[in-house]
Amino acid sequence: MKRLLKLWQLSNSDRQFLLRTFVLLGLVRLGMWLLSFNKLRKLINKISKPTFQLEPISLHKIVWAINVSTRYTPGGAKCLARALTCQVLMTRYGYTPELRIGVVKSETGKLEAHAWIETQGYVVIGYLPDLSRFTPLPSLARI
């Protein structure tokens, strides 16, 4: 009940943006489940066109909406879904995100991967204290 009250106390624009982000995150997760990565990337690039009619939104608000949406998504959302959602939102609001995927071999020999979004050399979402241990794969060019 307290969470619902917090949602209701948001401004109308914040509440709408949060709900749209929640739906987008869910659709990205569904796409990851149903589609190949290449098909999903093509679809994401198609819907990620900058929309200049939208009111500007800060990066802080985009990250906030993704973090809150992740918290309320059943089962949570992994780094790739969060990064792809962030990529769509940032592009639509005129930012230039760079999706990064890094890999590392753990001490047990298991391959680990992590996805994050950078812009102008700064990590926007997906920061880890030990992010430097991941070797970034070549940047994914727009398909």
The first five atom37 places (N, CA, C, CB, O) and aatype in JSON, in Angstrom:
{
  "aatype": [12, 11, 1, 10, 10, 11, 10, 17, 5, 10, 15, 2, 15, 3, 1, 5, 13, 10, 10, 1, 16, 13, 19, 10, 10, 7, 10, 19, 1, 10, 7, 12, 17, 10, 10, 15, 13, 2, 11, 10, 1, 11, 10, 9, 2, 11, 9, 15, 11, 14, 16, 13, 5, 10, 6, 14, 9, 15, 10, 8, 11, 9, 19, 17, 0, 9, 2, 19, 15, 16, 1, 18, 16, 14, 7, 7, 0, 11, 4, 10, 0, 1, 0, 10, 16, 4, 5, 19, 10, 12, 16, 1, 18, 7, 18, 16, 14, 6, 10, 1, 9, 7, 19, 19, 11, 15, 6, 16, 7, 11, 10, 6, 0, 8, 0, 17, 9, 6, 16, 5, 7, 18, 19, 19, 9, 7, 18, 10, 14, 3, 10, 15, 1, 13, 16, 14, 10, 14, 15, 10, 0, 1, 9],
  "atom_mask": [
    [1, 1, 1, 1, 1],
    [1, 1, 1, 1, 1],
    [1, 1, 1, 1, 1],
    [1, 1, 1, 1, 1],
    [1, 1, 1, 1, 1],
    [1, 1, 1, 1, 1],
    [1, 1, 1, 1, 1],
    [1, 1, 1, 1, 1],
    [1, 1, 1, 1, 1],
    [1, 1, 1, 1, 1],
    [1, 1, 1, 1, 1],
    [1, 1, 1, 1, 1],
    [1, 1, 1, 1, 1],
    [1, 1, 1, 1, 1],
    [1, 1, 1, 1, 1],
    [1, 1, 1, 1, 1],
    [1, 1, 1, 1, 1],
    [1, 1, 1, 1, 1],
    [1, 1, 1, 1, 1],
    [1, 1, 1, 1, 1],
    [1, 1, 1, 1, 1],
    [1, 1, 1, 1, 1],
    [1, 1, 1, 1, 1],
    [1, 1, 1, 1, 1],
    [1, 1, 1, 1, 1],
    [1, 1, 1, 0, 1],
    [1, 1, 1, 1, 1],
    [1, 1, 1, 1, 1],
    [1, 1, 1, 1, 1],
    [1, 1, 1, 1, 1],
    [1, 1, 1, 0, 1],
    [1, 1, 1, 1, 1],
    [1, 1, 1, 1, 1],
    [1, 1, 1, 1, 1],
    [1, 1, 1, 1, 1],
    [1, 1, 1, 1, 1],
    [1, 1, 1, 1, 1],
    [1, 1, 1, 1, 1],
    [1, 1, 1, 1, 1],
    [1, 1, 1, 1, 1],
    [1, 1, 1, 1, 1],
    [1, 1, 1, 1, 1],
    [1, 1, 1, 1, 1],
    [1, 1, 1, 1, 1],
    [1, 1, 1, 1, 1],
    [1, 1, 1, 1, 1],
    [1, 1, 1, 1, 1],
    [1, 1, 1, 1, 1],
    [1, 1, 1, 1, 1],
    [1, 1, 1, 1, 1],
    [1, 1, 1, 1, 1],
    [1, 1, 1, 1, 1],
    [1, 1, 1, 1, 1],
    [1, 1, 1, 1, 1],
    [1, 1, 1, 1, 1],
    [1, 1, 1, 1, 1],
    [1, 1, 1, 1, 1],
    [1, 1, 1, 1, 1],
    [1, 1, 1, 1, 1],
    [1, 1, 1, 1, 1],
    [1, 1, 1, 1, 1],
    [1, 1, 1, 1, 1],
    [1, 1, 1, 1, 1],
    [1, 1, 1, 1, 1],
    [1, 1, 1, 1, 1],
    [1, 1, 1, 1, 1],
    [1, 1, 1, 1, 1],
    [1, 1, 1, 1, 1],
    [1, 1, 1, 1, 1],
    [1, 1, 1, 1, 1],
    [1, 1, 1, 1, 1],
    [1, 1, 1, 1, 1],
    [1, 1, 1, 1, 1],
    [1, 1, 1, 1, 1],
    [1, 1, 1, 0, 1],
    [1, 1, 1, 0, 1],
    [1, 1, 1, 1, 1],
    [1, 1, 1, 1, 1],
    [1, 1, 1, 1, 1],
    [1, 1, 1, 1, 1],
    [1, 1, 1, 1, 1],
    [1, 1, 1, 1, 1],
    [1, 1, 1, 1, 1],
    [1, 1, 1, 1, 1],
    [1, 1, 1, 1, 1],
    [1, 1, 1, 1, 1],
    [1, 1, 1, 1, 1],
    [1, 1, 1, 1, 1],
    [1, 1, 1, 1, 1],
    [1, 1, 1, 1, 1],
    [1, 1, 1, 1, 1],
    [1, 1, 1, 1, 1],
    [1, 1, 1, 1, 1],
    [1, 1, 1, 0, 1],
    [1, 1, 1, 1, 1],
    [1, 1, 1, 1, 1],
    [1, 1, 1, 1, 1],
    [1, 1, 1, 1, 1],
    [1, 1, 1, 1, 1],
    [1, 1, 1, 1, 1],
    [1, 1, 1, 1, 1],
    [1, 1, 1, 0, 1],
    [1, 1, 1, 1, 1],
    [1, 1, 1, 1, 1],
    [1, 1, 1, 1, 1],
    [1, 1, 1, 1, 1],
    [1, 1, 1, 1, 1],
    [1, 1, 1, 1, 1],
    [1, 1, 1, 0, 1],
    [1, 1, 1, 1, 1],
    [1, 1, 1, 1, 1],
    [1, 1, 1, 1, 1],
    [1, 1, 1, 1, 1],
    [1, 1, 1, 1, 1],
    [1, 1, 1, 1, 1],
    [1, 1, 1, 1, 1],
    [1, 1, 1, 1, 1],
    [1, 1, 1, 1, 1],
    [1, 1, 1, 1, 1],
    [1, 1, 1, 1, 1],
    [1, 1, 1, 0, 1],
    [1, 1, 1, 1, 1],
    [1, 1, 1, 1, 1],
    [1, 1, 1, 1, 1],
    [1, 1, 1, 1, 1],
    [1, 1, 1, 0, 1],
    [1, 1, 1, 1, 1],
    [1, 1, 1, 1, 1],
    [1, 1, 1, 1, 1],
    [1, 1, 1, 1, 1],
    [1, 1, 1, 1, 1],
    [1, 1, 1, 1, 1],
    [1, 1, 1, 1, 1],
    [1, 1, 1, 1, 1],
    [1, 1, 1, 1, 1],
    [1, 1, 1, 1, 1],
    [1, 1, 1, 1, 1],
    [1, 1, 1, 1, 1],
    [1, 1, 1, 1, 1],
    [1, 1, 1, 1, 1],
    [1, 1, 1, 1, 1],
    [1, 1, 1, 1, 1],
    [1, 1, 1, 1, 1]
  ],
  "atom_positions": [
    [[0.82, -1.2, 0.0], [0.0, 0.0, 0.0], [0.86, 1.26, 0.0], [-0.93, 0.0, 1.2], [0.52, 2.26, -0.63]],
    [[2.0, 1.18, 0.73], [2.9, 2.32, 0.81], [3.5, 2.62, -0.57], [4.03, 2.06, 1.85], [3.67, 3.78, -0.94]],
    [[3.82, 1.55, -1.32], [4.38, 1.73, -2.66], [3.38, 2.37, -3.61], [4.84, 0.38, -3.23], [3.74, 3.24, -4.41]],
    [[2.14, 1.95, -3.51], [1.09, 2.51, -4.35], [0.89, 3.98, -4.03], [-0.22, 1.75, -4.16], [0.67, 4.79, -4.93]],
    [[0.98, 4.33, -2.76], [0.85, 5.73, -2.35], [2.01, 6.55, -2.91], [0.81, 5.84, -0.81], [1.81, 7.68, -3.36]],
    [[3.24, 5.97, -2.88], [4.39, 6.67, -3.44], [4.2, 6.92, -4.93], [5.68, 5.87, -3.21], [4.52, 7.99, -5.43]],
    [[3.68, 5.92, -5.64], [3.43, 6.07, -7.08], [2.41, 7.16, -7.31], [2.95, 4.74, -7.69], [2.54, 7.95, -8.25]],
    [[1.4, 7.22, -6.48], [0.34, 8.19, -6.65], [0.83, 9.6, -6.35], [-0.84, 7.85, -5.76], [0.29, 10.57, -6.89]],
    [[1.85, 9.73, -5.5], [2.37, 11.04, -5.12], [3.28, 11.64, -6.19], [3.12, 10.95, -3.82], [3.62, 12.82, -6.12]],
    [[3.66, 10.85, -7.18], [4.5, 11.39, -8.26], [3.69, 12.36, -9.11], [5.07, 10.25, -9.14], [2.46, 12.31, -9.13]],
    [[4.39, 13.23, -9.81], [3.68, 14.11, -10.74], [3.11, 13.26, -11.87], [4.63, 15.23, -11.31], [3.57, 12.14, -12.1]],
    [[2.14, 13.79, -12.54], [1.49, 13.03, -13.62], [2.5, 12.64, -14.7], [0.35, 13.85, -14.24], [2.46, 11.52, -15.2]],
    [[3.4, 13.55, -15.06], [4.38, 13.24, -16.11], [5.37, 12.17, -15.63], [5.15, 14.51, -16.52], [5.74, 11.28, -16.4]],
    [[5.81, 12.25, -14.38], [6.73, 11.23, -13.84], [6.05, 9.87, -13.79], [7.22, 11.64, -12.43], [6.65, 8.85, -14.13]],
    [[4.79, 9.86, -13.35], [4.04, 8.61, -13.26], [3.87, 7.98, -14.65], [2.66, 8.85, -12.6], [4.03, 6.77, -14.8]],
    [[3.54, 8.8, -15.65], [3.39, 8.28, -17.01], [4.72, 7.76, -17.56], [2.83, 9.37, -17.94], [4.77, 6.7, -18.19]],
    [[5.79, 8.51, -17.32], [7.11, 8.08, -17.79], [7.52, 6.78, -17.12], [8.16, 9.17, -17.53], [8.06, 5.89, -17.78]],
    [[7.26, 6.66, -15.83], [7.59, 5.44, -15.11], [6.79, 4.25, -15.65], [7.32, 5.62, -13.61], [7.34, 3.17, -15.84]],
    [[5.52, 4.45, -15.9], [4.7, 3.36, -16.42], [5.13, 2.96, -17.83], [3.22, 3.77, -16.43], [5.17, 1.77, -18.15]],
    [[5.46, 3.93, -18.67], [5.95, 3.62, -20.03], [7.27, 2.86, -19.95], [6.13, 4.92, -20.87], [7.49, 1.92, -20.72]],
    [[8.14, 3.26, -19.03], [9.42, 2.56, -18.85], [9.19, 1.14, -18.37], [10.32, 3.31, -17.85], [9.85, 0.21, -18.84]],
    [[8.26, 0.96, -17.45], [7.93, -0.37, -16.95], [7.45, -1.27, -18.09], [6.84, -0.28, -15.84], [7.87, -2.42, -18.19]],
    [[6.58, -0.75, -18.93], [6.06, -1.53, -20.07], [7.19, -1.83, -21.05], [4.9, -0.76, -20.79], [7.32, -2.95, -21.54]],
    [[8.01, -0.82, -21.34], [9.13, -1.03, -22.28], [10.09, -2.09, -21.75], [9.87, 0.29, -22.51], [10.54, -2.95, -22.51]],
    [[10.41, -2.03, -20.47], [11.31, -3.03, -19.89], [10.7, -4.42, -20.02], [11.59, -2.71, -18.4], [11.41, -5.38, -20.34]],
    [[9.41, -4.54, -19.78], [8.74, -5.83, -19.94], [8.77, -6.31, -21.38], [0.0, 0.0, 0.0], [8.96, -7.5, -21.63]],
    [[8.58, -5.4, -22.32], [8.62, -5.79, -23.73], [10.03, -6.21, -24.16], [8.13, -4.64, -24.61], [10.19, -7.15, -24.93]],
    [[11.03, -5.52, -23.65], [12.42, -5.9, -23.96], [12.7, -7.29, -23.41], [13.42, -4.87, -23.37], [13.31, -8.12, -24.09]],
    [[12.25, -7.55, -22.19], [12.46, -8.9, -21.62], [11.73, -9.95, -22.44], [11.97, -8.94, -20.15], [12.27, -11.03, -22.67]],
    [[10.52, -9.65, -22.87], [9.77, -10.58, -23.69], [10.48, -10.81, -25.03], [8.34, -10.06, -23.92], [10.56, -11.93, -25.52]],
    [[10.99, -9.72, -25.61], [11.74, -9.83, -26.86], [12.99, -10.67, -26.71], [0.0, 0.0, 0.0], [13.34, -11.43, -27.6]],
    [[13.66, -10.52, -25.58], [14.86, -11.33, -25.33], [14.51, -12.81, -25.24], [15.56, -10.88, -24.05], [15.32, -13.67, -25.59]],
    [[13.32, -13.08, -24.78], [12.89, -14.47, -24.62], [12.44, -15.06, -25.95], [11.75, -14.55, -23.6], [12.66, -16.24, -26.22]],
    [[11.79, -14.24, -26.79], [11.18, -14.74, -28.02], [12.04, -14.6, -29.27], [9.89, -14.05, -28.24], [11.9, -15.39, -30.2]],
    [[12.92, -13.62, -29.3], [13.64, -13.29, -30.53], [15.13, -13.57, -30.39], [13.43, -11.82, -30.89], [15.67, -13.67, -29.29]],
    [[15.77, -13.7, -31.55], [17.23, -13.78, -31.53], [17.77, -12.4, -31.18], [17.79, -14.28, -32.92], [17.06, -11.4, -31.31]],
    [[19.02, -12.33, -30.74], [19.58, -11.04, -30.35], [19.64, -10.09, -31.53], [20.99, -11.23, -29.76], [19.37, -8.89, -31.38]],
    [[19.99, -10.6, -32.72], [20.05, -9.73, -33.89], [18.68, -9.16, -34.25], [20.62, -10.49, -35.09], [18.57, -7.97, -34.57]],
    [[17.64, -9.98, -34.19], [16.29, -9.48, -34.48], [15.86, -8.45, -33.43], [15.28, -10.64, -34.52], [15.24, -7.44, -33.75]],
    [[16.19, -8.73, -32.18], [15.83, -7.79, -31.12], [16.57, -6.47, -31.31], [16.16, -8.39, -29.74], [15.98, -5.4, -31.13]],
    [[17.85, -6.53, -31.68], [18.63, -5.29, -31.9], [18.04, -4.49, -33.06], [20.12, -5.62, -32.19], [17.96, -3.26, -32.98]],
    [[17.63, -5.17, -34.13], [17.01, -4.46, -35.25], [15.72, -3.79, -34.82], [16.74, -5.43, -36.41], [15.46, -2.64, -35.18]],
    [[14.92, -4.5, -34.06], [13.66, -3.94, -33.57], [13.92, -2.75, -32.65], [12.85, -5.01, -32.84], [13.23, -1.73, -32.73]],
    [[14.89, -2.89, -31.78], [15.22, -1.8, -30.85], [15.75, -0.59, -31.61], [16.26, -2.26, -29.82], [15.4, 0.55, -31.28]],
    [[16.58, -0.82, -32.62], [17.06, 0.3, -33.41], [15.92, 0.98, -34.16], [18.12, -0.17, -34.4], [15.94, 2.2, -34.35]],
    [[14.93, 0.2, -34.57], [13.8, 0.77, -35.29], [12.95, 1.67, -34.39], [12.93, -0.35, -35.88], [12.49, 2.73, -34.82]],
    [[12.75, 1.26, -33.14], [11.9, 2.07, -32.25], [12.69, 3.13, -31.49], [11.19, 1.17, -31.26], [12.11, 3.91, -30.74]],
    [[14.01, 3.15, -31.69], [14.86, 4.08, -30.93], [15.15, 5.37, -31.66], [16.15, 3.41, -30.58], [16.15, 6.02, -31.37]],
    [[14.33, 5.74, -32.59], [14.58, 6.99, -33.31], [14.33, 8.17, -32.37], [13.67, 7.1, -34.57], [13.4, 8.16, -31.57]],
    [[15.19, 9.19, -32.48], [14.97, 10.37, -31.64], [13.62, 11.0, -31.94], [16.1, 11.4, -31.86], [13.23, 11.16, -33.1]],
    [[12.92, 11.35, -30.91], [11.61, 11.98, -31.04], [11.73, 13.38, -30.47], [10.49, 11.15, -30.31], [11.79, 13.57, -29.26]],
    [[11.75, 14.35, -31.36], [12.0, 15.71, -30.91], [10.77, 16.39, -30.32], [12.52, 16.53, -32.07], [10.87, 17.47, -29.73]],
    [[9.6, 15.76, -30.46], [8.41, 16.35, -29.86], [8.33, 16.07, -28.37], [7.16, 15.81, -30.55], [7.53, 16.69, -27.66]],
    [[9.16, 15.15, -27.87], [9.13, 14.81, -26.45], [9.8, 15.91, -25.63], [9.81, 13.46, -26.2], [10.77, 16.53, -26.07]],
    [[9.26, 16.13, -24.45], [9.9, 17.07, -23.54], [11.21, 16.47, -23.07], [8.96, 17.41, -22.33], [11.29, 15.26, -22.84]],
    [[12.24, 17.28, -22.92], [13.53, 16.74, -22.48], [13.42, 16.09, -21.1], [14.6, 17.85, -22.44], [12.71, 16.56, -20.21]],
    [[14.12, 15.0, -20.97], [14.19, 14.28, -19.7], [15.66, 14.05, -19.38], [13.39, 12.92, -19.75], [16.45, 13.71, -20.26]],
    [[16.01, 14.23, -18.13], [17.41, 14.07, -17.73], [17.79, 12.59, -17.7], [17.65, 14.71, -16.34], [16.94, 11.71, -17.55]],
    [[19.07, 12.35, -17.84], [19.58, 10.98, -17.71], [19.25, 10.41, -16.34], [21.09, 10.94, -17.95], [18.95, 9.22, -16.21]],
    [[19.31, 11.26, -15.34], [19.0, 10.82, -13.98], [17.58, 10.25, -13.92], [19.15, 12.0, -12.98], [17.35, 9.22, -13.28]],
    [[16.64, 10.91, -14.58], [15.25, 10.44, -14.54], [15.09, 9.13, -15.31], [14.32, 11.5, -15.12], [14.32, 8.27, -14.91]],
    [[15.82, 8.99, -16.42], [15.76, 7.73, -17.18], [16.28, 6.58, -16.31], [16.59, 7.84, -18.49], [15.65, 5.52, -16.24]],
    [[17.41, 6.78, -15.67], [17.99, 5.73, -14.82], [17.07, 5.44, -13.64], [19.4, 6.15, -14.31], [16.87, 4.29, -13.27]],
    [[16.51, 6.49, -13.05], [15.56, 6.32, -11.95], [14.39, 5.44, -12.38], [15.05, 7.69, -11.44], [14.02, 4.5, -11.68]],
    [[13.8, 5.74, -13.52], [12.63, 4.98, -14.0], [13.0, 3.52, -14.27], [12.06, 5.63, -15.29], [12.21, 2.62, -13.98]],
    [[14.18, 3.28, -14.82], [14.6, 1.9, -15.07], [14.83, 1.17, -13.75], [15.88, 1.87, -15.93], [14.43, 0.02, -13.6]],
    [[15.48, 1.83, -12.8], [15.73, 1.18, -11.5], [14.42, 0.85, -10.78], [16.59, 2.08, -10.61], [14.27, -0.24, -10.23]],
    [[13.49, 1.78, -10.78], [12.2, 1.53, -10.11], [11.44, 0.44, -10.85], [11.34, 2.84, -10.04], [10.86, -0.45, -10.23]],
    [[11.44, 0.49, -12.18], [10.74, -0.52, -12.97], [11.34, -1.9, -12.74], [10.79, -0.18, -14.47], [10.62, -2.9, -12.65]],
    [[12.66, -1.97, -12.63], [13.33, -3.24, -12.37], [12.88, -3.82, -11.04], [14.86, -3.07, -12.39], [12.66, -5.02, -10.91]],
    [[12.75, -2.95, -10.05], [12.36, -3.38, -8.71], [10.96, -4.03, -8.71], [12.38, -2.18, -7.75], [10.71, -4.95, -7.94]],
    [[10.07, -3.54, -9.58], [8.69, -4.03, -9.58], [8.42, -5.03, -10.69], [7.73, -2.86, -9.7], [7.29, -5.51, -10.83]],
    [[9.42, -5.35, -11.49], [9.26, -6.35, -12.54], [9.33, -7.74, -11.91], [10.34, -6.19, -13.65], [10.29, -8.05, -11.19]],
    [[8.32, -8.58, -12.16], [8.4, -9.93, -11.61], [9.68, -10.65, -12.05], [7.16, -10.75, -12.02], [9.95, -10.77, -13.25]],
    [[10.44, -11.12, -11.1], [11.69, -11.79, -11.41], [12.84, -10.83, -11.65], [0.0, 0.0, 0.0], [13.96, -11.27, -11.91]],
    [[12.6, -9.52, -11.57], [13.63, -8.52, -11.82], [14.01, -8.46, -13.28], [0.0, 0.0, 0.0], [13.36, -9.08, -14.12]],
    [[15.05, -7.74, -13.58], [15.54, -7.63, -14.95], [17.05, -7.68, -14.9], [15.05, -6.31, -15.63], [17.68, -7.05, -14.05]],
    [[17.63, -8.43, -15.8], [19.08, -8.58, -15.87], [19.69, -7.35, -16.56], [19.47, -9.88, -16.62], [18.99, -6.5, -17.09]],
    [[21.01, -7.31, -16.53], [21.73, -6.15, -17.03], [21.45, -5.86, -18.5], [23.21, -6.35, -16.83], [21.35, -4.7, -18.89]],
    [[21.32, -6.91, -19.33], [21.11, -6.67, -20.77], [19.74, -6.04, -21.02], [21.23, -7.98, -21.55], [19.63, -5.12, -21.83]],
    [[18.71, -6.51, -20.34], [17.38, -5.92, -20.52], [17.37, -4.47, -20.05], [16.31, -6.74, -19.74], [16.77, -3.61, -20.7]],
    [[18.04, -4.21, -18.95], [18.11, -2.84, -18.43], [18.89, -1.94, -19.39], [18.76, -2.82, -17.03], [18.5, -0.8, -19.64]],
    [[19.99, -2.46, -19.92], [20.8, -1.66, -20.83], [20.05, -1.38, -22.14], [22.14, -2.38, -21.13], [20.1, -0.26, -22.65]],
    [[19.36, -2.38, -22.68], [18.61, -2.17, -23.92], [17.47, -1.18, -23.71], [18.07, -3.51, -24.46], [17.19, -0.35, -24.57]],
    [[16.81, -1.28, -22.56], [15.74, -0.32, -22.25], [16.3, 1.08, -22.14], [15.02, -0.71, -20.95], [15.71, 2.04, -22.63]],
    [[17.43, 1.19, -21.49], [18.09, 2.49, -21.35], [18.5, 3.04, -22.72], [19.32, 2.38, -20.43], [18.4, 4.24, -22.97]],
    [[18.98, 2.16, -23.59], [19.38, 2.58, -24.93], [18.19, 3.16, -25.69], [19.98, 1.39, -25.71], [18.3, 4.2, -26.33]],
    [[17.05, 2.49, -25.62], [15.85, 2.98, -26.32], [15.45, 4.36, -25.78], [14.68, 1.98, -26.16], [15.22, 5.29, -26.55]],
    [[15.37, 4.47, -24.47], [14.93, 5.74, -23.88], [15.91, 6.87, -24.16], [14.74, 5.57, -22.36], [15.51, 7.98, -24.51]],
    [[17.2, 6.59, -24.0], [18.19, 7.64, -24.24], [18.15, 8.12, -25.67], [19.59, 7.14, -23.9], [18.21, 9.32, -25.92]],
    [[18.05, 7.2, -26.61], [18.02, 7.59, -28.01], [16.76, 8.41, -28.32], [18.08, 6.35, -28.92], [16.82, 9.42, -29.02]],
    [[15.63, 7.96, -27.8], [14.38, 8.68, -28.05], [14.42, 10.1, -27.5], [13.2, 7.93, -27.44], [13.79, 11.01, -28.05]],
    [[15.16, 10.3, -26.41], [15.24, 11.64, -25.81], [16.49, 12.41, -26.24], [15.22, 11.51, -24.3], [16.85, 13.4, -25.61]],
    [[17.14, 11.95, -27.3], [18.21, 12.73, -27.9], [19.6, 12.5, -27.37], [0.0, 0.0, 0.0], [20.52, 13.24, -27.73]],
    [[19.79, 11.52, -26.54], [21.14, 11.21, -26.05], [21.8, 10.21, -27.0], [21.08, 10.63, -24.6], [21.13, 9.64, -27.86]],
    [[23.1, 10.01, -26.84], [23.83, 9.06, -27.68], [24.41, 7.94, -26.81], [24.96, 9.77, -28.47], [25.55, 8.01, -26.37]],
    [[23.61, 6.91, -26.57], [24.08, 5.81, -25.73], [24.98, 4.86, -26.51], [22.9, 5.05, -25.14], [24.85, 4.72, -27.73]],
    [[25.86, 4.22, -25.8], [26.69, 3.18, -26.4], [26.54, 1.92, -25.56], [28.19, 3.63, -26.48], [26.96, 1.86, -24.4]],
    [[25.93, 0.91, -26.16], [25.74, -0.37, -25.48], [27.08, -1.09, -25.45], [24.66, -1.25, -26.19], [27.72, -1.28, -26.48]],
    [[27.49, -1.48, -24.26], [28.74, -2.22, -24.09], [28.43, -3.57, -23.46], [29.76, -1.42, -23.22], [27.64, -3.66, -22.53]],
    [[29.06, -4.57, -23.98], [28.95, -5.91, -23.4], [30.37, -6.38, -23.13], [28.16, -6.91, -24.34], [31.21, -6.39, -24.03]],
    [[30.61, -6.77, -21.9], [31.93, -7.23, -21.52], [31.89, -8.66, -21.02], [0.0, 0.0, 0.0], [30.87, -9.12, -20.52]],
    [[33.0, -9.34, -21.16], [33.08, -10.73, -20.71], [34.33, -10.89, -19.85], [33.1, -11.71, -21.92], [35.3, -10.15, -19.98]],
    [[34.27, -11.89, -18.97], [35.41, -12.24, -18.13], [35.28, -13.7, -17.77], [35.47, -11.33, -16.85], [34.18, -14.25, -17.64]],
    [[36.41, -14.32, -17.61], [36.43, -15.71, -17.17], [36.67, -15.7, -15.66], [37.54, -16.54, -17.93], [37.67, -15.15, -15.18]],
    [[35.76, -16.3, -14.92], [35.87, -16.27, -13.46], [36.99, -17.2, -12.99], [34.53, -16.67, -12.81], [37.59, -17.93, -13.79]],
    [[37.25, -17.17, -11.71], [38.31, -18.0, -11.14], [38.0, -19.48, -11.31], [38.49, -17.68, -9.66], [38.91, -20.31, -11.36]],
    [[36.7, -19.81, -11.39], [36.31, -21.22, -11.58], [36.27, -21.61, -13.05], [34.94, -21.47, -10.95], [35.93, -22.75, -13.38]],
    [[36.62, -20.69, -13.93], [36.64, -20.98, -15.36], [35.32, -20.72, -16.06], [0.0, 0.0, 0.0], [35.17, -21.0, -17.25]],
    [[34.37, -20.2, -15.32], [33.05, -19.91, -15.89], [33.08, -18.56, -16.59], [31.94, -19.93, -14.78], [33.64, -17.59, -16.07]],
    [[32.48, -18.5, -17.78], [32.42, -17.25, -18.54], [31.29, -16.39, -17.99], [32.23, -17.52, -20.06], [30.16, -16.86, -17.88]],
    [[31.59, -15.15, -17.66], [30.6, -14.2, -17.17], [30.5, -13.06, -18.17], [30.97, -13.67, -15.75], [31.49, -12.68, -18.8]],
    [[29.31, -12.52, -18.32], [29.1, -11.37, -19.2], [28.31, -10.31, -18.46], [28.36, -11.8, -20.5], [27.56, -10.6, -17.53]],
    [[28.49, -9.09, -18.88], [27.77, -7.97, -18.28], [27.52, -6.92, -19.37], [28.57, -7.35, -17.08], [28.37, -6.7, -20.23]],
    [[26.36, -6.29, -19.3], [26.03, -5.23, -20.26], [25.83, -3.92, -19.52], [24.75, -5.59, -21.07], [25.3, -3.89, -18.4]],
    [[26.24, -2.85, -20.14], [26.06, -1.53, -19.55], [25.96, -0.49, -20.65], [27.22, -1.19, -18.58], [26.26, -0.77, -21.81]],
    [[25.55, 0.68, -20.28], [25.4, 1.78, -21.23], [26.36, 2.89, -20.84], [23.93, 2.3, -21.27], [26.45, 3.3, -19.68]],
    [[27.08, 3.37, -21.84], [27.99, 4.49, -21.64], [27.55, 5.64, -22.54], [29.46, 4.09, -21.92], [26.96, 5.43, -23.6]],
    [[27.86, 6.82, -22.1], [27.73, 7.97, -22.97], [28.86, 8.93, -22.6], [26.31, 8.65, -22.82], [29.08, 9.23, -21.43]],
    [[29.54, 9.39, -23.6], [30.69, 10.29, -23.43], [31.67, 9.77, -22.38], [30.19, 11.69, -23.03], [32.21, 10.54, -21.58]],
    [[31.9, 8.46, -22.39], [32.89, 7.87, -21.5], [32.4, 7.58, -20.09], [0.0, 0.0, 0.0], [33.17, 7.07, -19.27]],
    [[31.14, 7.9, -19.79], [30.6, 7.67, -18.45], [29.59, 6.53, -18.5], [29.96, 8.95, -17.88], [28.81, 6.41, -19.44]],
    [[29.61, 5.71, -17.47], [28.65, 4.62, -17.36], [27.33, 5.19, -16.84], [29.19, 3.47, -16.43], [27.28, 5.77, -15.75]],
    [[26.29, 5.02, -17.61], [24.98, 5.54, -17.24], [24.21, 4.52, -16.42], [24.17, 5.93, -18.49], [23.63, 4.84, -15.38]],
    [[24.22, 3.28, -16.9], [23.53, 2.22, -16.17], [24.34, 0.95, -16.33], [22.06, 2.03, -16.7], [24.93, 0.69, -17.38]],
    [[24.36, 0.16, -15.27], [25.11, -1.1, -15.3], [26.48, -0.99, -14.66], [0.0, 0.0, 0.0], [27.33, -1.86, -14.85]],
    [[26.7, 0.1, -13.91], [28.01, 0.26, -13.26], [28.21, -0.82, -12.2], [28.14, 1.67, -12.63], [27.3, -1.12, -11.42]],
    [[29.38, -1.39, -12.19], [29.8, -2.31, -11.15], [31.12, -1.82, -10.59], [29.92, -3.77, -11.7], [31.93, -1.27, -11.34]],
    [[31.37, -2.01, -9.29], [32.65, -1.59, -8.74], [33.84, -2.29, -9.41], [32.68, -1.87, -7.25], [34.94, -1.74, -9.5]],
    [[33.6, -3.52, -9.88], [34.67, -4.26, -10.54], [34.44, -4.35, -12.05], [34.77, -5.67, -9.94], [34.79, -5.35, -12.69]],
    [[33.87, -3.31, -12.62], [33.56, -3.3, -14.05], [34.82, -3.43, -14.9], [32.81, -2.02, -14.41], [34.77, -3.94, -16.03]],
    [[35.94, -2.98, -14.37], [37.17, -3.01, -15.14], [37.67, -4.42, -15.41], [38.24, -2.23, -14.42], [38.51, -4.63, -16.3]],
    [[37.17, -5.4, -14.66], [37.64, -6.77, -14.9], [37.01, -7.37, -16.16], [37.32, -7.65, -13.7], [37.49, -8.39, -16.66]],
    [[35.92, -6.74, -16.68], [35.28, -7.22, -17.89], [36.01, -6.66, -19.11], [33.78, -6.82, -17.92], [36.34, -5.47, -19.16]],
    [[36.25, -7.51, -20.07], [36.85, -7.09, -21.32], [35.73, -6.74, -22.29], [37.79, -8.19, -21.91], [34.98, -7.63, -22.71]],
    [[35.61, -5.46, -22.66], [34.51, -5.08, -23.55], [34.67, -5.7, -24.94], [34.42, -3.55, -23.66], [35.76, -5.71, -25.51]],
    [[33.56, -6.2, -25.45], [33.53, -6.68, -26.82], [33.5, -5.46, -27.73], [32.3, -7.63, -27.08], [33.16, -4.36, -27.29]],
    [[33.84, -5.64, -29.0], [33.75, -4.49, -29.91], [32.34, -3.89, -29.86], [34.1, -4.9, -31.37], [31.35, -4.61, -29.72]],
    [[32.28, -2.59, -29.97], [31.01, -1.89, -29.9], [30.06, -2.42, -30.97], [31.22, -0.38, -30.06], [30.45, -2.69, -32.1]],
    [[28.8, -2.56, -30.59], [27.81, -3.04, -31.52], [27.35, -1.86, -32.39], [26.6, -3.7, -30.78], [26.71, -0.93, -31.91]],
    [[27.69, -1.94, -33.65], [27.26, -0.88, -34.57], [25.78, -1.07, -34.85], [28.09, -0.91, -35.9], [25.25, -2.17, -34.73]],
    [[25.14, 0.02, -35.21], [23.71, -0.06, -35.53], [23.52, -1.0, -36.71], [23.13, 1.35, -35.85], [24.25, -0.94, -37.71]],
    [[22.55, -1.85, -36.57], [22.27, -2.84, -37.61], [21.32, -2.26, -38.61], [21.69, -4.13, -37.01], [20.95, -2.93, -39.57]]
  ]
}
